[in-house]
Amino acid sequence: MRLANYACKRALLNDEVIAFLEQNAQVIGESEFKDYIFMPDSGKLDTDKEMKWIRYMIKTVRPDTNSGKFYPYYKQNITWNDGFQRFNMPIGVPARECSSLDEAKMILGCKSDYIFSFIKKTREYRYDNMFIYIEKVEGIKATIEIVCYDERNDLEKNIIVINSFMQKHNITHAVVNQTATLVKKVKEHAF
């Protein structure tokens, strides 16, 4: 499923934006999850182009997930335009709840074990038509992910909303990678 109006951009975090969000945005809460990364169908592990993963929700504030459950996801045809990612998501929208890692692996069609895993902690905010996530993963710098998928707007308008927010808050260093790619680079000592 292609999310037609979904705009998403990740960047390095600055202290100014955290203070702004704490004072001006709706705090939704904090989540923690473990992502298990699997080899995609292409047989090439490039999580910036194609990514299969299972997310185990340790703690969640999202209404479509439950703590203690597993959720399979598959992104394909990922492209990066001006720091924004676009993709198809044949598995994961809507979220499919599983009771075990093995059950989620069956949905993804994974025959082997995961390649690597990592734990991510997020603090989620809502500001105007955006969801904003402060993301922390051991070994990499904290990032901010800004998502706008206001269905009243087309994709370009949602991109403008995010870029305006970033410019206003001096968020200048876009991270054109999936979090999994950053973790993989750390594990390979290349980041």
C-alpha positions in Angstrom: 0.0 0.0 0.0 1.4 3.4 -1.0 0.6 6.1 1.5 -0.2 8.8 -1.0 -0.1 11.8 1.3 2.5 10.5 3.8 5.5 12.8 4.2 8.3 11.8 6.6 11.7 13.3 7.3 14.3 12.4 9.9 17.0 14.8 11.1 19.5 15.3 13.8 18.0 16.7 17.0 18.7 20.1 18.6 17.8 21.2 22.1 15.8 24.2 20.9 13.1 22.0 19.2 12.8 19.8 22.3 12.1 22.8 24.5 9.6 24.1 21.9 7.7 20.8 21.8 7.6 20.4 25.6 6.0 23.9 25.8 3.8 24.0 22.7 2.9 20.5 21.5 0.6 17.9 22.8 2.7 15.2 24.5 1.3 11.8 23.4 3.7 9.8 25.4 6.7 7.4 25.3 7.1 4.1 23.5 9.8 1.5 23.5 10.2 -1.3 21.0 12.7 -3.8 19.7 13.0 -4.1 15.9 14.2 -7.4 14.4 15.6 -6.9 10.9 15.3 -9.7 8.3 16.8 -10.2 4.8 14.4 -8.8 2.3 13.1 -10.7 -0.8 15.8 -9.2 -3.0 18.5 -11.0 -1.0 20.3 -7.7 -0.6 20.5 -6.0 2.8 20.0 -2.3 2.0 17.4 -1.1 4.5 17.3 2.3 2.7 15.8 0.6 -0.3 13.8 -2.4 1.0 13.2 -3.5 4.6 11.5 -6.4 6.4 11.2 -6.1 10.1 9.2 -7.3 13.1 8.6 -4.8 15.9 8.1 -6.1 19.4 6.2 -3.5 21.5 7.8 -3.2 24.9 5.7 -0.1 25.8 3.4 1.7 23.5 1.1 4.8 23.4 -0.1 4.1 19.9 -3.8 3.1 19.7 -3.2 0.5 17.0 -0.6 -1.5 18.9 -0.4 -3.4 22.2 2.5 -3.9 24.6 3.9 -7.5 24.6 2.9 -8.1 20.9 4.8 -8.5 17.6 4.0 -6.5 14.4 5.4 -7.5 11.0 6.3 -4.7 8.5 7.6 -4.6 5.0 8.7 -1.5 3.1 9.7 -1.8 -0.5 10.6 0.6 -3.4 12.0 3.1 -0.9 13.2 6.3 -2.5 14.6 9.4 -0.9 13.8 12.8 -2.4 15.2 15.9 -0.6 15.5 13.9 2.6 11.9 12.6 2.4 11.3 8.9 2.1 8.6 7.4 -0.1 7.7 3.8 -0.2 5.2 1.0 -0.7 4.1 -0.9 2.4 2.5 -4.2 1.4 2.6 -5.5 5.1 2.1 -3.3 8.1 -0.7 -0.9 7.1 -2.9 -1.6 8.9 -0.9 -3.1 11.7 -1.2 -6.9 12.1 -0.8 -8.1 15.7 0.9 -11.4 16.4 1.5 -13.3 19.7 5.0 -14.5 18.8 8.0 -13.8 16.7 7.4 -17.0 14.7 3.9 -16.0 13.9 5.0 -12.6 12.6 7.8 -14.3 10.6 5.2 -16.4 8.8 3.3 -13.3 7.8 6.5 -11.8 6.4 7.5 -15.0 4.7 10.8 -15.2 6.5 12.5 -18.6 6.6 15.6 -17.6 8.4 16.4 -15.8 11.7 16.8 -12.1 11.9 20.1 -10.5 11.0 20.3 -7.9 13.8 18.0 -6.1 16.2 18.0 -2.9 18.2 15.8 -1.2 20.8 14.4 2.3 20.1 12.8 4.6 22.6 10.6 7.4 21.3 8.8 10.4 22.8 5.8 11.3 20.6 4.2 14.7 20.1 1.4 16.1 18.1 1.8 19.6 16.8 -0.6 21.0 14.2 -1.0 18.3 11.5 2.3 16.6 12.4 3.4 13.7 14.5 6.9 14.3 15.8 9.0 11.6 17.3 12.2 12.1 19.4 14.1 8.9 18.7 16.9 7.4 20.8 18.8 4.3 19.9 21.9 3.2 21.8 25.1 4.0 19.7 23.6 6.6 17.4 22.8 10.3 17.9 19.3 11.2 18.8 17.1 12.1 15.9 13.7 13.7 15.3 11.3 12.2 12.8 8.5 14.4 11.6 5.5 12.9 9.9 2.6 14.7 8.2 -0.1 12.8 6.4 -3.0 15.2 6.5 -5.4 13.6 4.0 -6.8 17.1 3.2 -3.5 18.0 1.6 -1.6 16.4 -1.2 1.9 15.1 -0.6 3.6 18.3 -1.7 1.6 20.4 0.8 2.5 18.0 3.6 6.2 18.2 2.6 5.9 22.0 2.8 4.4 21.8 6.3 7.4 19.7 7.5 10.0 21.8 5.8 8.5 25.0 7.2 8.6 23.5 10.7 12.2 22.4 10.3 13.3 25.8 9.0 11.6 27.6 11.8 13.3 25.5 14.4 16.8 25.4 12.8 16.7 21.7 12.0 19.2 21.6 9.2 20.8 18.2 9.1 18.5 15.7 7.4 19.3 12.0 8.0 18.6 10.2 4.7 18.6 6.7 6.3 16.3 4.3 8.0 17.2 3.9 11.7 18.1 0.3 10.9 20.7 1.5 8.4 22.3 3.7 11.1 22.4 0.8 13.6 23.9 -1.5 11.0 26.6 1.1 10.3 27.4 1.3 14.0 27.6 -2.5 14.3 30.0 -2.5 11.3 32.0 0.4 12.9 31.4 2.6 9.9 29.1 5.3 11.3 
